[in-house]
């Protein structure tokens, strides 16, 4: 639920930003005040799913997994850079190194976007900071978020089993063995 709700809020932010920033879209949609309001409030609410998720022990366990970069994660990144597809060469726990990097990057980006958005909304909070500078940072990071978000969704659509796991909480054991061998190994009894 945390991922889905965050995804909906993020897509609302991106879609309304596009309607505010890209002239042909702005003209086609009109209703600028509505777009601004939806954009502002979806941005303000963006951390809410994560904060609500902290009440779940399972979610907190996943956050701990995401926040730990292990030696096998470096091997995973090395194998991906060299385009090695053998699962033995790309060991991963519940989250692979790419997912961990993405989660950290997007969490930081959301904080910066929310901070700059609040500074644009409440210009009197820090009068020493130029509004033009804040807008510049917000806009540049928004484009980076859009590019990374498209890459994230593209990668998700390439892996139907991962999407099924996000939807249902269950994945095929063979897929888990191939893609997340270290995670599956913890859940299976020792064969030795």
C-alpha positions as a Markdown table, in Angstrom:
| # | Residue | x | y | z |
|---|---|---|---|---|
| 1 | Unk | 0.0 | 0.0 | 0.0 |
| 2 | Unk | 2.9 | 2.4 | 0.8 |
| 3 | Unk | 4.4 | 1.9 | -2.7 |
| 4 | Unk | 1.0 | 2.2 | -4.5 |
| 5 | Unk | -0.1 | 5.4 | -2.6 |
| 6 | Unk | 3.4 | 6.9 | -3.0 |
| 7 | Unk | 3.2 | 6.1 | -6.7 |
| 8 | Unk | -0.2 | 7.7 | -7.2 |
| 9 | Unk | 0.9 | 10.9 | -5.4 |
| 10 | Unk | 4.1 | 10.9 | -7.4 |
| 11 | Unk | 2.3 | 10.5 | -10.7 |
| 12 | Unk | -0.1 | 13.3 | -9.6 |
| 13 | Unk | 2.9 | 15.6 | -8.9 |
| 14 | Unk | 4.5 | 14.7 | -12.3 |
| 15 | Unk | 1.3 | 15.0 | -14.3 |
| 16 | Unk | 0.2 | 18.4 | -12.7 |
| 17 | Unk | 3.8 | 19.7 | -13.1 |
| 18 | Unk | 3.7 | 18.8 | -16.8 |
| 19 | Unk | 0.4 | 20.7 | -17.1 |
| 20 | Unk | 2.0 | 23.7 | -15.4 |
| 21 | Unk | 5.3 | 23.6 | -17.1 |
| 22 | Unk | 4.7 | 22.5 | -20.7 |
| 23 | Unk | 2.8 | 25.2 | -22.6 |
| 24 | Unk | 0.8 | 22.9 | -25.0 |
| 25 | Unk | -0.4 | 20.8 | -22.1 |
| 26 | Unk | -1.2 | 23.9 | -20.1 |
| 27 | Unk | -3.3 | 25.3 | -22.9 |
| 28 | Unk | -5.1 | 21.9 | -23.5 |
| 29 | Unk | -5.9 | 21.4 | -19.8 |
| 30 | Unk | -6.5 | 25.0 | -18.7 |
| 31 | Unk | -7.7 | 25.2 | -15.1 |
| 32 | Unk | -4.2 | 26.4 | -13.9 |
| 33 | Unk | -5.4 | 27.1 | -10.3 |
| 34 | Unk | -6.7 | 23.5 | -10.0 |
| 35 | Unk | -3.4 | 22.1 | -11.3 |
| 36 | Unk | -1.5 | 24.2 | -8.9 |
| 37 | Unk | -3.6 | 23.1 | -6.0 |
| 38 | Unk | -3.4 | 19.4 | -6.8 |
| 39 | Unk | 0.3 | 19.7 | -7.4 |
| 40 | Unk | 0.9 | 21.5 | -4.1 |
| 41 | Unk | -1.2 | 19.1 | -2.0 |
| 42 | Unk | 0.0 | 15.9 | -3.7 |
| 43 | Unk | 3.6 | 17.1 | -3.0 |
| 44 | Unk | 2.8 | 17.9 | 0.7 |
| 45 | Unk | 1.2 | 14.5 | 1.1 |
| 46 | Unk | 4.0 | 12.6 | -0.6 |
| 47 | Unk | 5.8 | 11.6 | 2.7 |
| 48 | Unk | 2.5 | 10.5 | 4.3 |
| 49 | Unk | 2.4 | 6.9 | 3.0 |
| 50 | Unk | 6.0 | 6.4 | 4.3 |
| 51 | Unk | 5.1 | 7.8 | 7.7 |
| 52 | Unk | 2.0 | 5.7 | 7.9 |
| 53 | Unk | 3.9 | 2.6 | 6.8 |
| 54 | Unk | 6.2 | 3.1 | 9.8 |
| 55 | Unk | 3.4 | 1.6 | 11.9 |
| 56 | Unk | 3.9 | -1.7 | 10.1 |
| 57 | Unk | 6.7 | -4.0 | 11.4 |
| 58 | Unk | 7.0 | -5.6 | 8.0 |
| 59 | Unk | 7.5 | -2.2 | 6.4 |
| 60 | Unk | 10.1 | -1.2 | 8.9 |
| 61 | Unk | 11.9 | -4.5 | 8.2 |
| 62 | Unk | 11.9 | -3.7 | 4.5 |
| 63 | Unk | 13.3 | -0.2 | 5.2 |
| 64 | Unk | 16.2 | -1.8 | 7.2 |
| 65 | Unk | 16.9 | -4.1 | 4.2 |
| 66 | Unk | 16.8 | -1.1 | 1.8 |
| 67 | Unk | 19.2 | 0.9 | 4.0 |
| 68 | Unk | 21.9 | -1.7 | 4.2 |
| 69 | Unk | 24.3 | -2.0 | 1.3 |
| 70 | Unk | 26.1 | -5.3 | 1.6 |
| 71 | Unk | 29.2 | -6.7 | -0.2 |
| 72 | Unk | 27.0 | -8.8 | -2.5 |
| 73 | Unk | 25.3 | -5.5 | -3.6 |
| 74 | Unk | 28.6 | -4.3 | -5.0 |
| 75 | Unk | 29.0 | -7.6 | -6.9 |
| 76 | Unk | 25.5 | -7.1 | -8.2 |
| 77 | Unk | 26.3 | -3.6 | -9.5 |
| 78 | Unk | 29.6 | -4.9 | -11.0 |
| 79 | Unk | 27.7 | -7.6 | -12.8 |
| 80 | Unk | 25.0 | -5.2 | -14.1 |
| 81 | Unk | 27.7 | -2.8 | -15.3 |
| 82 | Unk | 29.4 | -5.6 | -17.2 |
| 83 | Unk | 26.0 | -6.9 | -18.4 |
| 84 | Unk | 26.4 | -10.2 | -16.8 |
| 85 | Unk | 23.0 | -11.9 | -16.5 |
| 86 | Unk | 24.0 | -15.1 | -14.6 |
| 87 | Unk | 22.1 | -15.1 | -11.3 |
| 88 | Unk | 25.2 | -16.5 | -9.5 |
| 89 | Unk | 27.1 | -13.3 | -10.6 |
| 90 | Unk | 24.2 | -11.0 | -9.5 |
| 91 | Unk | 23.3 | -12.1 | -5.9 |
| 92 | Unk | 20.5 | -10.1 | -4.3 |
| 93 | Unk | 18.6 | -10.2 | -1.1 |
| 94 | Unk | 14.9 | -9.1 | -1.0 |
| 95 | Unk | 16.0 | -5.9 | -2.7 |
| 96 | Unk | 18.8 | -5.7 | -5.3 |
| 97 | Unk | 21.4 | -3.0 | -5.3 |
| 98 | Unk | 19.6 | -1.0 | -8.0 |
| 99 | Unk | 16.4 | -1.0 | -6.0 |
| 100 | Unk | 18.3 | 0.2 | -2.9 |
| 101 | Unk | 20.0 | 3.0 | -4.9 |
| 102 | Unk | 16.7 | 4.1 | -6.4 |
| 103 | Unk | 14.9 | 4.1 | -3.0 |
| 104 | Unk | 17.7 | 6.2 | -1.5 |
| 105 | Unk | 17.8 | 8.6 | -4.4 |
| 106 | Unk | 14.1 | 9.1 | -4.7 |
| 107 | Unk | 13.7 | 9.6 | -0.9 |
| 108 | Unk | 16.3 | 12.4 | -1.0 |
| 109 | Unk | 14.8 | 13.9 | -4.1 |
| 110 | Unk | 11.4 | 14.0 | -2.5 |
| 111 | Unk | 12.8 | 15.8 | 0.5 |
| 112 | Unk | 14.5 | 18.4 | -1.7 |
| 113 | Unk | 11.4 | 18.8 | -3.9 |
| 114 | Unk | 9.2 | 19.2 | -0.9 |
| 115 | Unk | 11.6 | 21.8 | 0.7 |
| 116 | Unk | 11.9 | 23.8 | -2.5 |
| 117 | Unk | 8.2 | 23.6 | -3.1 |
| 118 | Unk | 7.4 | 24.9 | 0.4 |
| 119 | Unk | 9.9 | 27.7 | -0.1 |
| 120 | Unk | 8.1 | 28.7 | -3.4 |
| 121 | Unk | 4.8 | 28.5 | -1.6 |
| 122 | Unk | 5.8 | 30.3 | 1.6 |
| 123 | Unk | 8.3 | 32.8 | 0.2 |
| 124 | Unk | 8.6 | 34.6 | 3.6 |
| 125 | Unk | 10.1 | 31.6 | 5.4 |
| 126 | Unk | 13.7 | 32.2 | 4.2 |
| 127 | Unk | 13.8 | 35.7 | 2.7 |
| 128 | Unk | 17.6 | 35.5 | 2.2 |
| 129 | Unk | 17.2 | 32.8 | -0.4 |
| 130 | Unk | 16.4 | 33.9 | -3.9 |
| 131 | Unk | 13.0 | 32.6 | -5.2 |
| 132 | Unk | 14.7 | 32.2 | -8.6 |
| 133 | Unk | 17.3 | 29.9 | -7.2 |
| 134 | Unk | 14.7 | 27.8 | -5.5 |
| 135 | Unk | 12.7 | 27.5 | -8.7 |
| 136 | Unk | 15.8 | 26.5 | -10.6 |
| 137 | Unk | 16.6 | 23.7 | -8.1 |
| 138 | Unk | 13.0 | 22.5 | -8.1 |
| 139 | Unk | 12.7 | 22.5 | -11.9 |
| 140 | Unk | 16.1 | 20.8 | -12.6 |
| 141 | Unk | 15.4 | 18.1 | -9.9 |
| 142 | Unk | 11.8 | 17.7 | -11.3 |
| 143 | Unk | 13.2 | 16.8 | -14.7 |
| 144 | Unk | 15.7 | 14.3 | -13.1 |
| 145 | Unk | 12.8 | 12.8 | -11.1 |
| 146 | Unk | 10.7 | 12.4 | -14.3 |
| 147 | Unk | 13.5 | 10.7 | -16.1 |
| 148 | Unk | 14.3 | 8.3 | -13.2 |
| 149 | Unk | 10.6 | 7.6 | -12.6 |
| 150 | Unk | 10.2 | 6.6 | -16.3 |
| 151 | Unk | 13.2 | 4.3 | -16.0 |
| 152 | Unk | 11.8 | 2.8 | -12.8 |
| 153 | Unk | 8.4 | 2.2 | -14.4 |
| 154 | Unk | 10.0 | 0.8 | -17.6 |
| 155 | Unk | 12.0 | -1.7 | -15.5 |
| 156 | Unk | 8.9 | -2.7 | -13.6 |
| 157 | Unk | 7.0 | -3.4 | -16.8 |
| 158 | Unk | 9.8 | -5.6 | -18.0 |
| 159 | Unk | 9.4 | -7.9 | -15.0 |
| 160 | Unk | 5.8 | -9.2 | -14.7 |
| 161 | Unk | 6.7 | -11.4 | -11.7 |
| 162 | Unk | 8.0 | -8.5 | -9.7 |
| 163 | Unk | 4.8 | -6.6 | -10.5 |
| 164 | Unk | 2.8 | -9.6 | -9.3 |
| 165 | Unk | 4.9 | -9.6 | -6.1 |
| 166 | Unk | 4.1 | -5.9 | -5.5 |
| 167 | Unk | 0.4 | -6.6 | -6.1 |
| 168 | Unk | -0.1 | -9.8 | -4.2 |
| 169 | Unk | 2.9 | -10.1 | -1.9 |
| 170 | Unk | 3.8 | -13.5 | -3.5 |
| 171 | Unk | 6.3 | -14.4 | -6.2 |
| 172 | Unk | 7.2 | -17.6 | -8.0 |
| 173 | Unk | 9.9 | -19.6 | -6.1 |
| 174 | Unk | 12.0 | -20.1 | -9.3 |
| 175 | Unk | 11.9 | -16.4 | -10.0 |
| 176 | Unk | 13.0 | -15.6 | -6.4 |
| 177 | Unk | 15.8 | -18.2 | -6.7 |
| 178 | Unk | 17.0 | -16.6 | -10.0 |
| 179 | Unk | 16.6 | -12.9 | -9.1 |
| 180 | Unk | 16.9 | -12.7 | -5.3 |
| 181 | Unk | 18.8 | -15.8 | -4.4 |
| 182 | Unk | 20.1 | -14.5 | -1.0 |
| 183 | Unk | 16.6 | -13.6 | 0.1 |
| 184 | Unk | 15.2 | -17.0 | -0.8 |
| 185 | Unk | 18.1 | -18.8 | 0.8 |
| 186 | Unk | 17.1 | -17.2 | 4.2 |
| 187 | Unk | 13.6 | -18.6 | 3.8 |
| 188 | Unk | 14.5 | -22.1 | 2.7 |
| 189 | Unk | 15.8 | -24.9 | 5.0 |
| 190 | Unk | 19.4 | -25.8 | 4.5 |
| 191 | Unk | 19.9 | -28.6 | 2.0 |
| 192 | Unk | 23.5 | -29.4 | 3.3 |
